[in-house]
Amino acid sequence: MKFGLFGINTGPCATPRTAAAVARAAEAAGFESVWTGEHVIVPDPQAPPSPVAPDFPMLDPTVALAFLAAHTKTIRLGTGIIILPQRNPVVLAKELASADVLSGGRLIFGIGIGYLKPEFDAIGAPFDHKGARAEEYLRAMIALWSMEKPEFRGRWVNFKGVNTAPRPVQKPHPEIVFGGHTPEAFGRAVRLAKGWYGFRLDLDGTKRCIDGLKAACVKAGRRFEELEISVTPRGPVDRDAAKRFADSGVHRLILLARGTDEAAVLKVVSETGRELVGQV
């Protein structure tokens, strides 16, 4: 079992001192990765399905991970997730390639398609065809990362006679993970990514998603064993719970960075490192 830490750019970790301290502590405790969340804006006042209050601090994922790359050496740096249909894929490809270079090849590109319409409206991104646009944007980004002479022609993205450097350190491109709990999300993960990421799931919800991923693998002709499964559990996790997640097929638990200040988060990281990391 690998262990990651979610929220390295949010809450108390939205301050540079705490983010750096927590990332270094996670690395020292044996965590495999730290992960960011993303919402460019959220509704004010908060209304369902918005997950956080309007004044909840949340740094941009790529900026935060580039900063943390300079304060760590080995821990992997994951976007968990970036809302791809809201982004310009050509600009995002440059930003993520830069983060991969600055980190020495430690980036994990976690992707979601988004669900807050007010966020899309404020950004000026269309709310329709989110899944199809995410898939096309990803193909365009991979072209920029991997083709000697990048060229792409799609419904929403077109370029030719352009180039970009530096390319990502990881070849042919950074590891890709798709999030989401729907059959469409399972299909995207199976067809386009190394792994799948389920957020705030209990064990039963995780098992249902794994069943959905297995069905998607059958449909796509991919071996389920090739897919890396990551989950952020809904609540605290002890050793027995971690083992139950592992037995269900989970390869990485990305635990919430619980705590209202730096000391509280560091305590959780230390306790988790002692009680779980390397024990499951």
ZADO-1210 file (C-alpha; in nm, 4 decimals, padded with zeros to 6 digits):
<atoms>
<atom x="00.0000" y="00.0000" z="00.0000" code="MET" pos="1"/>
<atom x="00.1181" y="00.3493" z="-00.0881" code="LYS" pos="2"/>
<atom x="00.0134" y="00.6423" z="00.1274" code="PHE" pos="3"/>
<atom x="-00.0523" y="00.9929" z="00.0028" code="GLY" pos="4"/>
<atom x="-00.1647" y="01.3113" z="00.1761" code="LEU" pos="5"/>
<atom x="-00.4497" y="01.5190" z="00.0340" code="PHE" pos="6"/>
<atom x="-00.4885" y="01.8940" z="00.0846" code="GLY" pos="7"/>
<atom x="-00.1301" y="02.0161" z="00.0601" code="ILE" pos="8"/>
<atom x="-00.2589" y="02.3402" z="-00.0976" code="ASN" pos="9"/>
<atom x="-00.5681" y="02.4005" z="00.1172" code="THR" pos="10"/>
<atom x="-00.6670" y="02.5141" z="00.4646" code="GLY" pos="11"/>
<atom x="-00.3632" y="02.5593" z="00.6889" code="PRO" pos="12"/>
<atom x="-00.1432" y="02.4282" z="00.4046" code="CYS" pos="13"/>
<atom x="-00.2417" y="02.7286" z="00.1909" code="ALA" pos="14"/>
<atom x="00.0347" y="02.9207" z="00.3692" code="THR" pos="15"/>
<atom x="00.3883" y="02.8646" z="00.2359" code="PRO" pos="16"/>
<atom x="00.5497" y="02.7845" z="00.5696" code="ARG" pos="17"/>
<atom x="00.2928" y="02.5201" z="00.6629" code="THR" pos="18"/>
<atom x="00.2782" y="02.3656" z="00.3143" code="ALA" pos="19"/>
<atom x="00.6558" y="02.3257" z="00.3065" code="ALA" pos="20"/>
<atom x="00.6725" y="02.1916" z="00.6624" code="ALA" pos="21"/>
<atom x="00.3933" y="01.9387" z="00.6044" code="VAL" pos="22"/>
<atom x="00.5382" y="01.8202" z="00.2712" code="ALA" pos="23"/>
<atom x="00.8825" y="01.7716" z="00.4276" code="ARG" pos="24"/>
<atom x="00.7289" y="01.5891" z="00.7224" code="ALA" pos="25"/>
<atom x="00.5272" y="01.3619" z="00.4916" code="ALA" pos="26"/>
<atom x="00.8405" y="01.2821" z="00.2932" code="GLU" pos="27"/>
<atom x="01.0344" y="01.2024" z="00.6112" code="ALA" pos="28"/>
<atom x="00.7470" y="00.9846" z="00.7402" code="ALA" pos="29"/>
<atom x="00.7520" y="00.7717" z="00.4251" code="GLY" pos="30"/>
<atom x="00.4486" y="00.9057" z="00.2427" code="PHE" pos="31"/>
<atom x="00.4710" y="00.8338" z="-00.1296" code="GLU" pos="32"/>
<atom x="00.2891" y="01.1478" z="-00.2469" code="SER" pos="33"/>
<atom x="00.1128" y="01.4733" z="-00.1575" code="VAL" pos="34"/>
<atom x="-00.1970" y="01.5900" z="-00.3448" code="TRP" pos="35"/>
<atom x="-00.3712" y="01.9172" z="-00.4201" code="THR" pos="36"/>
<atom x="-00.7375" y="01.9971" z="-00.4673" code="GLY" pos="37"/>
<atom x="-00.8807" y="02.2547" z="-00.7050" code="GLU" pos="38"/>
<atom x="-01.1610" y="02.5064" z="-00.7244" code="HIS" pos="39"/>
<atom x="-01.0692" y="02.8339" z="-00.8933" code="VAL" pos="40"/>
<atom x="-01.3730" y="02.9971" z="-00.7351" code="ILE" pos="41"/>
<atom x="-01.6683" y="02.8699" z="-00.5302" code="VAL" pos="42"/>
<atom x="-02.0213" y="03.0078" z="-00.4862" code="PRO" pos="43"/>
<atom x="-02.0762" y="03.2823" z="-00.2296" code="ASP" pos="44"/>
<atom x="-02.2835" y="03.2142" z="-00.0235" code="PRO" pos="45"/>
<atom x="-02.2048" y="02.8443" z="-00.0139" code="GLN" pos="46"/>
<atom x="-02.4762" y="02.6292" z="-00.1664" code="ALA" pos="47"/>
<atom x="-02.4857" y="02.2595" z="-00.2611" code="PRO" pos="48"/>
<atom x="-02.2972" y="02.0998" z="-00.4226" code="PRO" pos="49"/>
<atom x="-02.0141" y="02.3436" z="-00.3344" code="SER" pos="50"/>
<atom x="-01.7792" y="02.1565" z="-00.0979" code="PRO" pos="51"/>
<atom x="-01.6261" y="02.4487" z="00.0941" code="VAL" pos="52"/>
<atom x="-01.7048" y="02.7914" z="00.2365" code="ALA" pos="53"/>
<atom x="-01.6353" y="03.0938" z="00.0142" code="PRO" pos="54"/>
<atom x="-01.3384" y="03.2028" z="00.2271" code="ASP" pos="55"/>
<atom x="-01.1727" y="02.8601" z="00.2428" code="PHE" pos="56"/>
<atom x="-00.8130" y="02.9109" z="00.1219" code="PRO" pos="57"/>
<atom x="-00.7006" y="02.7016" z="-00.1746" code="MET" pos="58"/>
<atom x="-00.3808" y="02.7659" z="-00.3726" code="LEU" pos="59"/>
<atom x="-00.3549" y="02.6956" z="-00.7440" code="ASP" pos="60"/>
<atom x="-00.2395" y="02.3316" z="-00.7794" code="PRO" pos="61"/>
<atom x="00.0445" y="02.3812" z="-01.0253" code="THR" pos="62"/>
<atom x="00.1860" y="02.6831" z="-00.8443" code="VAL" pos="63"/>
<atom x="00.1675" y="02.5016" z="-00.5096" code="ALA" pos="64"/>
<atom x="00.3367" y="02.1877" z="-00.6401" code="LEU" pos="65"/>
<atom x="00.6145" y="02.3842" z="-00.8089" code="ALA" pos="66"/>
<atom x="00.6779" y="02.5567" z="-00.4751" code="PHE" pos="67"/>
<atom x="00.6815" y="02.2236" z="-00.2905" code="LEU" pos="68"/>
<atom x="00.9178" y="02.0728" z="-00.5460" code="ALA" pos="69"/>
<atom x="01.1823" y="02.3122" z="-00.4139" code="ALA" pos="70"/>
<atom x="01.1216" y="02.2034" z="-00.0527" code="HIS" pos="71"/>
<atom x="01.1241" y="01.8245" z="-00.1046" code="THR" pos="72"/>
<atom x="01.3439" y="01.5683" z="-00.2762" code="LYS" pos="73"/>
<atom x="01.1626" y="01.2413" z="-00.3410" code="THR" pos="74"/>
<atom x="00.7915" y="01.2637" z="-00.2586" code="ILE" pos="75"/>
<atom x="00.5609" y="01.2606" z="-00.5599" code="ARG" pos="76"/>
<atom x="00.3406" y="01.5602" z="-00.6348" code="LEU" pos="77"/>
<atom x="-00.0169" y="01.4948" z="-00.7463" code="GLY" pos="78"/>
<atom x="-00.3025" y="01.7094" z="-00.8671" code="THR" pos="79"/>
<atom x="-00.6075" y="01.5597" z="-00.7079" code="GLY" pos="80"/>
<atom x="-00.7622" y="01.6912" z="-00.9240" code="ILE" pos="81"/>
<atom x="-00.7290" y="01.9617" z="-01.1895" code="ILE" pos="82"/>
<atom x="-01.0637" y="02.0433" z="-01.3511" code="ILE" pos="83"/>
<atom x="-00.9485" y="01.9990" z="-01.7081" code="LEU" pos="84"/>
<atom x="-01.2530" y="02.1319" z="-01.9046" code="PRO" pos="85"/>
<atom x="-01.2051" y="02.4695" z="-01.7344" code="GLN" pos="86"/>
<atom x="-00.8466" y="02.5029" z="-01.8557" code="ARG" pos="87"/>
<atom x="-00.6727" y="02.6068" z="-02.1751" code="ASN" pos="88"/>
<atom x="-00.4978" y="02.2773" z="-02.2549" code="PRO" pos="89"/>
<atom x="-00.2023" y="02.4367" z="-02.4333" code="VAL" pos="90"/>
<atom x="-00.1283" y="02.6672" z="-02.1397" code="VAL" pos="91"/>
<atom x="-00.1856" y="02.3873" z="-01.8874" code="LEU" pos="92"/>
<atom x="00.0513" y="02.1583" z="-02.0780" code="ALA" pos="93"/>
<atom x="00.3230" y="02.4209" z="-02.0375" code="LYS" pos="94"/>
<atom x="00.2491" y="02.4683" z="-01.6683" code="GLU" pos="95"/>
<atom x="00.2524" y="02.0969" z="-01.5882" code="LEU" pos="96"/>
<atom x="00.5636" y="02.0297" z="-01.7964" code="ALA" pos="97"/>
<atom x="00.7331" y="02.3069" z="-01.6002" code="SER" pos="98"/>
<atom x="00.6267" y="02.1510" z="-01.2697" code="ALA" pos="99"/>
<atom x="00.7536" y="01.8107" z="-01.3806" code="ASP" pos="100"/>
<atom x="01.0896" y="01.9618" z="-01.4795" code="VAL" pos="101"/>
<atom x="01.1223" y="02.1608" z="-01.1562" code="LEU" pos="102"/>
<atom x="01.0417" y="01.8510" z="-00.9494" code="SER" pos="103"/>
<atom x="01.2770" y="01.6223" z="-01.1389" code="GLY" pos="104"/>
<atom x="00.9937" y="01.4109" z="-01.2789" code="GLY" pos="105"/>
<atom x="00.7704" y="01.3703" z="-00.9721" code="ARG" pos="106"/>
<atom x="00.4389" y="01.4999" z="-01.1082" code="LEU" pos="107"/>
<atom x="00.1170" y="01.2955" z="-01.1156" code="ILE" pos="108"/>
<atom x="-00.1533" y="01.4552" z="-01.3320" code="PHE" pos="109"/>
<atom x="-00.4891" y="01.3853" z="-01.1706" code="GLY" pos="110"/>
<atom x="-00.7886" y="01.4966" z="-01.3791" code="ILE" pos="111"/>
<atom x="-01.1538" y="01.5669" z="-01.3087" code="GLY" pos="112"/>
<atom x="-01.4287" y="01.7130" z="-01.5252" code="ILE" pos="113"/>
<atom x="-01.5946" y="01.9358" z="-01.2641" code="GLY" pos="114"/>
<atom x="-01.9470" y="01.9769" z="-01.1324" code="TYR" pos="115"/>
<atom x="-01.9920" y="02.3380" z="-01.0101" code="LEU" pos="116"/>
<atom x="-02.1731" y="02.5301" z="-01.2828" code="LYS" pos="117"/>
<atom x="-02.1141" y="02.8714" z="-01.1177" code="PRO" pos="118"/>
<atom x="-01.7407" y="02.8014" z="-01.1366" code="GLU" pos="119"/>
<atom x="-01.7585" y="02.7251" z="-01.5098" code="PHE" pos="120"/>
<atom x="-01.9746" y="03.0341" z="-01.5656" code="ASP" pos="121"/>
<atom x="-01.7298" y="03.2638" z="-01.3843" code="ALA" pos="122"/>
<atom x="-01.4350" y="03.1246" z="-01.5799" code="ILE" pos="123"/>
<atom x="-01.6241" y="03.1497" z="-01.9086" code="GLY" pos="124"/>
<atom x="-01.5965" y="02.7779" z="-01.9811" code="ALA" pos="125"/>
<atom x="-01.8972" y="02.5920" z="-02.1252" code="PRO" pos="126"/>
<atom x="-02.0628" y="02.3451" z="-01.8894" code="PHE" pos="127"/>
<atom x="-02.1710" y="02.1058" z="-02.1650" code="ASP" pos="128"/>
<atom x="-01.9639" y="01.8258" z="-02.3186" code="HIS" pos="129"/>
<atom x="-01.7282" y="01.8294" z="-02.0186" code="LYS" pos="130"/>
<atom x="-01.6185" y="01.4693" z="-02.0578" code="GLY" pos="131"/>
<atom x="-01.5605" y="01.4903" z="-02.4312" code="ALA" pos="132"/>
<atom x="-01.3680" y="01.8148" z="-02.3959" code="ARG" pos="133"/>
<atom x="-01.1532" y="01.6712" z="-02.1151" code="ALA" pos="134"/>
<atom x="-01.0592" y="01.3750" z="-02.3330" code="GLU" pos="135"/>
<atom x="-00.9740" y="01.5966" z="-02.6298" code="GLU" pos="136"/>
<atom x="-00.7779" y="01.8401" z="-02.4153" code="TYR" pos="137"/>
<atom x="-00.5758" y="01.5516" z="-02.2725" code="LEU" pos="138"/>
<atom x="-00.4935" y="01.4176" z="-02.6191" code="ARG" pos="139"/>
<atom x="-00.3799" y="01.7654" z="-02.7233" code="ALA" pos="140"/>
<atom x="-00.1604" y="01.7961" z="-02.4154" code="MET" pos="141"/>
<atom x="-00.0012" y="01.4585" z="-02.4782" code="ILE" pos="142"/>
<atom x="00.0734" y="01.5673" z="-02.8344" code="ALA" pos="143"/>
<atom x="00.2564" y="01.8729" z="-02.7007" code="LEU" pos="144"/>
<atom x="00.4470" y="01.6639" z="-02.4489" code="TRP" pos="145"/>
<atom x="00.5453" y="01.3731" z="-02.6694" code="SER" pos="146"/>
<atom x="00.5513" y="01.4614" z="-03.0410" code="MET" pos="147"/>
<atom x="00.8730" y="01.5835" z="-03.1999" code="GLU" pos="148"/>
<atom x="00.6658" y="01.8263" z="-03.4048" code="LYS" pos="149"/>
<atom x="00.3389" y="01.8690" z="-03.2144" code="PRO" pos="150"/>
<atom x="00.0248" y="01.8722" z="-03.4229" code="GLU" pos="151"/>
<atom x="-00.3377" y="01.8274" z="-03.3242" code="PHE" pos="152"/>
<atom x="-00.6732" y="01.8739" z="-03.4893" code="ARG" pos="153"/>
<atom x="-00.9914" y="01.8283" z="-03.2891" code="GLY" pos="154"/>
<atom x="-01.3320" y="01.9757" z="-03.2286" code="ARG" pos="155"/>
<atom x="-01.2105" y="02.2315" z="-02.9741" code="TRP" pos="156"/>
<atom x="-00.8301" y="02.2359" z="-03.0056" code="VAL" pos="157"/>
<atom x="-00.6197" y="02.2835" z="-03.3170" code="ASN" pos="158"/>
<atom x="-00.2510" y="02.3560" z="-03.3651" code="PHE" pos="159"/>
<atom x="00.0259" y="02.2875" z="-03.6136" code="LYS" pos="160"/>
<atom x="00.3679" y="02.4350" z="-03.6824" code="GLY" pos="161"/>
<atom x="00.4322" y="02.5030" z="-03.3118" code="VAL" pos="162"/>
<atom x="00.6606" y="02.3634" z="-03.0466" code="ASN" pos="163"/>
<atom x="00.7221" y="02.3905" z="-02.6757" code="THR" pos="164"/>
<atom x="01.0176" y="02.3294" z="-02.4444" code="ALA" pos="165"/>
<atom x="01.1146" y="02.1973" z="-02.2059" code="PRO" pos="166"/>
<atom x="00.9216" y="01.8736" z="-02.2287" code="ARG" pos="167"/>
<atom x="00.8301" y="01.6799" z="-01.9120" code="PRO" pos="168"/>
<atom x="01.1063" y="01.4748" z="-01.7528" code="VAL" pos="169"/>
<atom x="00.8786" y="01.1712" z="-01.7448" code="GLN" pos="170"/>
<atom x="00.8512" y="00.9998" z="-02.0820" code="LYS" pos="171"/>
<atom x="00.6370" y="00.9991" z="-02.2803" code="PRO" pos="172"/>
<atom x="00.4462" y="01.2155" z="-02.0295" code="HIS" pos="173"/>
<atom x="00.3602" y="01.2406" z="-01.6577" code="PRO" pos="174"/>
<atom x="00.1505" y="00.9710" z="-01.4986" code="GLU" pos="175"/>
<atom x="-00.2205" y="01.0318" z="-01.5568" code="ILE" pos="176"/>
<atom x="-00.5021" y="00.9560" z="-01.3130" code="VAL" pos="177"/>
<atom x="-00.8741" y="01.0194" z="-01.3685" code="PHE" pos="178"/>
<atom x="-01.1136" y="01.0882" z="-01.0836" code="GLY" pos="179"/>
<atom x="-01.4888" y="01.0424" z="-01.0619" code="GLY" pos="180"/>
<atom x="-01.7494" y="00.7952" z="-00.9413" code="HIS" pos="181"/>
<atom x="-01.9634" y="00.7465" z="-01.2534" code="THR" pos="182"/>
<atom x="-01.9509" y="00.4802" z="-01.5265" code="PRO" pos="183"/>
<atom x="-01.8241" y="00.7495" z="-01.7661" code="GLU" pos="184"/>
<atom x="-01.5423" y="00.8363" z="-01.5253" code="ALA" pos="185"/>
<atom x="-01.4495" y="00.4701" z="-01.4899" code="PHE" pos="186"/>
<atom x="-01.4338" y="00.4419" z="-01.8684" code="GLY" pos="187"/>
<atom x="-01.2036" y="00.7425" z="-01.8986" code="ARG" pos="188"/>
<atom x="-00.9676" y="00.6036" z="-01.6362" code="ALA" pos="189"/>
<atom x="-00.9546" y="00.2636" z="-01.8019" code="VAL" pos="190"/>
<atom x="-00.9042" y="00.3980" z="-02.1545" code="ARG" pos="191"/>
<atom x="-00.6785" y="00.6970" z="-02.0920" code="LEU" pos="192"/>
<atom x="-00.4938" y="00.6708" z="-01.7619" code="ALA" pos="193"/>
<atom x="-00.2624" y="00.4684" z="-01.5472" code="LYS" pos="194"/>
<atom x="-00.4995" y="00.4946" z="-01.2548" code="GLY" pos="195"/>
<atom x="-00.8272" y="00.6020" z="-01.0994" code="TRP" pos="196"/>
<atom x="-00.8858" y="00.8228" z="-00.7948" code="TYR" pos="197"/>
<atom x="-01.1967" y="00.8019" z="-00.5774" code="GLY" pos="198"/>
<atom x="-01.2513" y="01.0838" z="-00.3283" code="PHE" pos="199"/>
<atom x="-01.4100" y="01.0572" z="00.0183" code="ARG" pos="200"/>
<atom x="-01.5312" y="00.6999" z="-00.0104" code="LEU" pos="201"/>
<atom x="-01.6092" y="00.4445" z="00.2568" code="ASP" pos="202"/>
<atom x="-01.5205" y="00.0800" z="00.2030" code="LEU" pos="203"/>
<atom x="-01.8567" y="-00.0155" z="00.0530" code="ASP" pos="204"/>
<atom x="-01.8462" y="00.2803" z="-00.1867" code="GLY" pos="205"/>
<atom x="-01.4936" y="00.1845" z="-00.2845" code="THR" pos="206"/>
<atom x="-01.6001" y="-00.1713" z="-00.3619" code="LYS" pos="207"/>
<atom x="-01.8871" y="-00.0475" z="-00.5797" code="ARG" pos="208"/>
<atom x="-01.6489" y="00.1746" z="-00.7742" code="CYS" pos="209"/>
<atom x="-01.4009" y="-00.1089" z="-00.8172" code="ILE" pos="210"/>
<atom x="-01.6814" y="-00.3242" z="-00.9569" code="ASP" pos="211"/>
<atom x="-01.7565" y="-00.0411" z="-01.2017" code="GLY" pos="212"/>
<atom x="-01.3915" y="-00.0188" z="-01.2995" code="LEU" pos="213"/>
<atom x="-01.3753" y="-00.3928" z="-01.3582" code="LYS" pos="214"/>
<atom x="-01.6782" y="-00.3705" z="-01.5866" code="ALA" pos="215"/>
<atom x="-01.5159" y="-00.0812" z="-01.7736" code="ALA" pos="216"/>
<atom x="-01.1995" y="-00.2877" z="-01.8159" code="CYS" pos="217"/>
<atom x="-01.3972" y="-00.5723" z="-01.9692" code="VAL" pos="218"/>
<atom x="-01.5649" y="-00.3309" z="-02.2099" code="LYS" pos="219"/>
<atom x="-01.2337" y="-00.1666" z="-02.3062" code="ALA" pos="220"/>
<atom x="-01.0334" y="-00.4884" z="-02.3285" code="GLY" pos="221"/>
<atom x="-00.7909" y="-00.3872" z="-02.0525" code="ARG" pos="222"/>
<atom x="-00.6707" y="-00.6031" z="-01.7661" code="ARG" pos="223"/>
<atom x="-00.7987" y="-00.4646" z="-01.4355" code="PHE" pos="224"/>
<atom x="-00.4663" y="-00.5545" z="-01.2748" code="GLU" pos="225"/>
<atom x="-00.2995" y="-00.2865" z="-01.4892" code="GLU" pos="226"/>
<atom x="-00.5019" y="-00.0098" z="-01.3228" code="LEU" pos="227"/>
<atom x="-00.3712" y="00.1609" z="-01.0079" code="GLU" pos="228"/>
<atom x="-00.6516" y="00.2384" z="-00.7609" code="ILE" pos="229"/>
<atom x="-00.6232" y="00.5397" z="-00.5300" code="SER" pos="230"/>
<atom x="-00.8827" y="00.6365" z="-00.2694" code="VAL" pos="231"/>
<atom x="-00.9267" y="00.9136" z="-00.0152" code="THR" pos="232"/>
<atom x="-01.1286" y="00.7510" z="00.2650" code="PRO" pos="233"/>
<atom x="-01.4276" y="00.9358" z="00.4050" code="ARG" pos="234"/>
<atom x="-01.3095" y="00.9179" z="00.7670" code="GLY" pos="235"/>
<atom x="-00.9997" y="00.8401" z="00.9737" code="PRO" pos="236"/>
<atom x="-00.8190" y="00.5175" z="00.8921" code="VAL" pos="237"/>
<atom x="-00.6480" y="00.2791" z="01.1313" code="ASP" pos="238"/>
<atom x="-00.4329" y="-00.0196" z="01.0383" code="ARG" pos="239"/>
<atom x="-00.7250" y="-00.2620" z="01.0168" code="ASP" pos="240"/>
<atom x="-00.9234" y="-00.0268" z="00.7928" code="ALA" pos="241"/>
<atom x="-00.6204" y="00.0271" z="00.5697" code="ALA" pos="242"/>
<atom x="-00.5836" y="-00.3484" z="00.5321" code="LYS" pos="243"/>
<atom x="-00.9503" y="-00.3800" z="00.4358" code="ARG" pos="244"/>
<atom x="-00.9016" y="-00.1165" z="00.1662" code="PHE" pos="245"/>
<atom x="-00.5922" y="-00.3026" z="00.0452" code="ALA" pos="246"/>
<atom x="-00.7806" y="-00.6321" z="00.0375" code="ASP" pos="247"/>
<atom x="-01.0533" y="-00.4677" z="-00.1725" code="SER" pos="248"/>
<atom x="-00.7982" y="-00.3765" z="-00.4405" code="GLY" pos="249"/>
<atom x="-00.6801" y="-00.0283" z="-00.3386" code="VAL" pos="250"/>
<atom x="-00.3128" y="00.0447" z="-00.4067" code="HIS" pos="251"/>
<atom x="-00.2863" y="00.3970" z="-00.2630" code="ARG" pos="252"/>
<atom x="-00.4689" y="00.5625" z="00.0260" code="LEU" pos="253"/>
<atom x="-00.4588" y="00.9420" z="-00.0010" code="ILE" pos="254"/>
<atom x="-00.5439" y="01.0560" z="00.3495" code="LEU" pos="255"/>
<atom x="-00.6941" y="01.3929" z="00.4332" code="LEU" pos="256"/>
<atom x="-00.4546" y="01.6415" z="00.5953" code="ALA" pos="257"/>
<atom x="-00.6804" y="01.6847" z="00.8962" code="ARG" pos="258"/>
<atom x="-00.6173" y="01.9738" z="01.1323" code="GLY" pos="259"/>
<atom x="-00.6936" y="02.3411" z="01.1774" code="THR" pos="260"/>
<atom x="-00.3330" y="02.4579" z="01.2093" code="ASP" pos="261"/>
<atom x="00.0209" y="02.3517" z="01.1262" code="GLU" pos="262"/>
<atom x="00.0825" y="02.1715" z="01.4553" code="ALA" pos="263"/>
<atom x="-00.2326" y="01.9622" z="01.4201" code="ALA" pos="264"/>
<atom x="-00.1563" y="01.8582" z="01.0626" code="VAL" pos="265"/>
<atom x="00.2042" y="01.7734" z="01.1482" code="LEU" pos="266"/>
<atom x="00.0811" y="01.5582" z="01.4374" code="LYS" pos="267"/>
<atom x="-00.1473" y="01.3632" z="01.2030" code="VAL" pos="268"/>
<atom x="00.1362" y="01.3151" z="00.9539" code="VAL" pos="269"/>
<atom x="00.3711" y="01.1916" z="01.2262" code="SER" pos="270"/>
<atom x="00.1152" y="00.9529" z="01.3763" code="GLU" pos="271"/>
<atom x="00.0174" y="00.8167" z="01.0367" code="THR" pos="272"/>
<atom x="00.3784" y="00.7616" z="00.9420" code="GLY" pos="273"/>
<atom x="00.4394" y="00.5696" z="01.2632" code="ARG" pos="274"/>
<atom x="00.1192" y="00.3648" z="01.2661" code="GLU" pos="275"/>
<atom x="00.0368" y="00.3025" z="00.8985" code="LEU" pos="276"/>
<atom x="00.3143" y="00.3811" z="00.6508" code="VAL" pos="277"/>
<atom x="00.5206" y="00.0702" z="00.5987" code="GLY" pos="278"/>
<atom x="00.2854" y="-00.1317" z="00.8189" code="GLN" pos="279"/>
<atom x="00.0203" y="-00.2188" z="00.5574" code="VAL" pos="280"/>
</atoms>
